[in-house]
Amino acid sequence: MTPPMDEPLPPSGLSLSPIVAGAWRMADWGMAAAQRLNWITQCLELGITSFDHADIYGGYTVEALFGEALALQPALRHRMQIVTKCGIKLVSPQRPAHGIKSYDSSVAHVRASVEASLRALRTDHIDLLLIHRPDALMDPLELAEVFAQLRAQGKVLHFGVSNHLPSQFKLLHGRLPLVTNQIELSPLHLHALSDGTLDQCLDLGLQPMIWSPLGGGRLFTGTDAQALRVRGVLQALADQHGVSVATVAYAWILRHPSRPIPITGSHRLVALQEAWAALSLRLSAEDWYRVWQASMGHEVP
Ligand SMILES: NC(=O)c1ccc[n+]([C@@H]2O[C@H](COP(=O)([O-])OP(=O)(O)OC[C@H]3O[C@@H](n4cnc5c(N)ncnc54)[C@H](OP(=O)(O)O)[C@@H]3O)[C@@H](O)[C@H]2O)c1
């Protein structure tokens, strides 16, 4: 199978790479700026041109770590798409005004968060801004209006949400078209297959972005019964296809007809390559259900 190259997410025209690089854990990598630039360059050379952030990553530090690396070679900005998120307020020395952990999708918070992200990332625009978690107090009209203003100012080009149920997605999508819902899906986490989330993506022709595609590493390190069962089946398929367990896990996600876009969380080149290799592996439906069965612990009804 020919790997799909950067395809526009219909109907927006935004092009994300078929595998996205996630920066959530960057503050833990202990890398100097030049090493972070090297990671960015390795991603770009592989074809991974989209980078996933959130204002809160690394306790509000990761966007600045990325921006510092990017400043070493600013021309790279034109070869990448930057995704970031807002809407979660953490109690942090970086944000002394926050009293408790809470969600905030108010005009004031979204505006302030976008300005802070632009400064930290050292860029003049964000390609895709996501509301990180559903805010029970979200006013869809107000949010749609601030989204439209940010787009008119050229500060944010596209909008989406993360971790939203179909009803929550619909509330906002009806007022300002969203381009994606970024959700958790992996051989260890199957909710999106049955809670309507992926059905909605298919229905609307929107590609979901997928976080923790390897269960945050639990696929390799988990000692619980589910992790052991799933690892066993993935290993057998990996041996059969001559690829790694991680590649099979990505191929399992990519097999869904909604054309998911997995976000890798690794800092290692070999892990990025294993993710990319999955674009060339199409699992049979039976093999896909072998993994499903191992995850659920029973056969389909
Ligand atoms: N929207 C949301 O609410 C949300 C939530 C969580 C994450 N995210 C996004 O999704 C991205 C990915 O999430 P994630 O980091 O949990 O993804 P993941 O790919 O499921 O997990 C990555 C972790 O697994 C470890 N790992 C161990 N063995 C590995 C192997 N063979 N191959 C690859 N990784 C291996 C990695 O360590 P090494 O670095 O040593 O490989 C890393 O710590 C994040 O960076 C973030 O951008 C979004």
The ligand as an SDF file (V2000), in Angstrom:
LIG
                    3D

 48 52  0  0  0  0  0  0  0  0999 V2000
   -5.6190   15.3760   23.6710 N   0  0  0  0  0  0  0  0  0  0  0  0
   -5.2670   14.7900   24.7980 C   0  0  0  0  0  0  0  0  0  0  0  0
   -5.9970   14.8150   25.8010 O   0  0  0  0  0  0  0  0  0  0  0  0
   -3.9580   14.0600   24.8480 C   0  0  0  0  0  0  0  0  0  0  0  0
   -3.6530   13.2430   25.9420 C   0  0  0  0  0  0  0  0  0  0  0  0
   -2.4230   12.5770   25.9520 C   0  0  0  0  0  0  0  0  0  0  0  0
   -1.5410   12.7330   24.8850 C   0  0  0  0  0  0  0  0  0  0  0  0
   -1.8670   13.5480   23.8330 N   0  0  0  0  0  0  0  0  0  0  0  0
   -0.9570   13.7110   22.6690 C   0  0  0  0  0  0  0  0  0  0  0  0
   -0.6520   12.4270   22.1720 O   0  0  0  0  0  0  0  0  0  0  0  0
    0.7590   12.2600   22.1000 C   0  0  0  0  0  0  0  0  0  0  0  0
    1.0850   10.8030   22.2470 C   0  0  0  0  0  0  0  0  0  0  0  0
    0.6720   10.3290   23.5400 O   0  0  0  0  0  0  0  0  0  0  0  0
    1.6090    9.3230   24.3170 P   0  0  0  0  0  0  0  0  0  0  0  0
    2.9330    9.9540   24.5800 O   0  0  0  0  0  0  0  0  0  0  0  0
    0.8590    8.7820   25.4880 O   0  0  0  0  0  0  0  0  0  0  0  0
    1.7950    8.2060   23.1570 O   0  0  0  0  0  0  0  0  0  0  0  0
    2.2740    6.7000   23.1300 P   0  0  0  0  0  0  0  0  0  0  0  0
    3.0030    6.5900   21.8360 O   0  0  0  0  0  0  0  0  0  0  0  0
    1.1150    5.8080   23.3990 O   0  0  0  0  0  0  0  0  0  0  0  0
    3.2890    6.5280   24.3400 O   0  0  0  0  0  0  0  0  0  0  0  0
    4.5820    7.0280   24.2470 C   0  0  0  0  0  0  0  0  0  0  0  0
    5.3620    6.5300   25.4470 C   0  0  0  0  0  0  0  0  0  0  0  0
    5.5890    5.1310   25.2830 O   0  0  0  0  0  0  0  0  0  0  0  0
    6.9990    4.9000   25.4440 C   0  0  0  0  0  0  0  0  0  0  0  0
    7.4400    3.7110   24.6830 N   0  0  0  0  0  0  0  0  0  0  0  0
    7.9660    2.6170   25.2130 C   0  0  0  0  0  0  0  0  0  0  0  0
    8.2960    1.7090   24.2800 N   0  0  0  0  0  0  0  0  0  0  0  0
    7.9920    2.2620   23.1150 C   0  0  0  0  0  0  0  0  0  0  0  0
    8.1120    1.8130   21.8020 C   0  0  0  0  0  0  0  0  0  0  0  0
    8.6170    0.6110   21.4590 N   0  0  0  0  0  0  0  0  0  0  0  0
    7.7030    2.6350   20.8380 N   0  0  0  0  0  0  0  0  0  0  0  0
    7.2160    3.8380   21.1550 C   0  0  0  0  0  0  0  0  0  0  0  0
    7.0860    4.3160   22.3970 N   0  0  0  0  0  0  0  0  0  0  0  0
    7.4530    3.5320   23.3790 C   0  0  0  0  0  0  0  0  0  0  0  0
    7.6370    6.1880   24.9450 C   0  0  0  0  0  0  0  0  0  0  0  0
    8.9450    6.2860   25.4500 O   0  0  0  0  0  0  0  0  0  0  0  0
   10.1840    6.6700   24.4810 P   0  0  0  0  0  0  0  0  0  0  0  0
   10.1240    8.1630   24.2920 O   0  0  0  0  0  0  0  0  0  0  0  0
   11.3600    6.2160   25.2590 O   0  0  0  0  0  0  0  0  0  0  0  0
   10.0020    5.9300   23.1830 O   0  0  0  0  0  0  0  0  0  0  0  0
    6.7090    7.2200   25.5400 C   0  0  0  0  0  0  0  0  0  0  0  0
    7.0110    7.4440   26.8980 O   0  0  0  0  0  0  0  0  0  0  0  0
    1.3060   13.2040   23.1850 C   0  0  0  0  0  0  0  0  0  0  0  0
    2.6500   13.5960   22.9470 O   0  0  0  0  0  0  0  0  0  0  0  0
    0.3640   14.3800   23.0470 C   0  0  0  0  0  0  0  0  0  0  0  0
    0.7980   15.1920   21.9620 O   0  0  0  0  0  0  0  0  0  0  0  0
   -3.0640   14.2030   23.8000 C   0  0  0  0  0  0  0  0  0  0  0  0
  1  2  1  0
  2  3  2  0
  2  4  1  0
  4  5  1  0
  4 48  2  0
  5  6  2  0
  6  7  1  0
  7  8  2  0
  8  9  1  0
  8 48  1  0
  9 10  1  0
  9 46  1  0
 10 11  1  0
 11 12  1  0
 11 44  1  0
 12 13  1  0
 13 14  1  0
 14 15  2  0
 14 16  1  0
 14 17  1  0
 17 18  1  0
 18 19  2  0
 18 20  1  0
 18 21  1  0
 21 22  1  0
 22 23  1  0
 23 24  1  0
 23 42  1  0
 24 25  1  0
 25 26  1  0
 25 36  1  0
 26 27  1  0
 26 35  1  0
 27 28  2  0
 28 29  1  0
 29 30  1  0
 29 35  2  0
 30 31  1  0
 30 32  2  0
 32 33  1  0
 33 34  2  0
 34 35  1  0
 36 37  1  0
 36 42  1  0
 37 38  1  0
 38 39  2  0
 38 40  1  0
 38 41  1  0
 42 43  1  0
 44 45  1  0
 44 46  1  0
 46 47  1  0
M  CHG  2   8   1  16  -1
M  END
$$$$
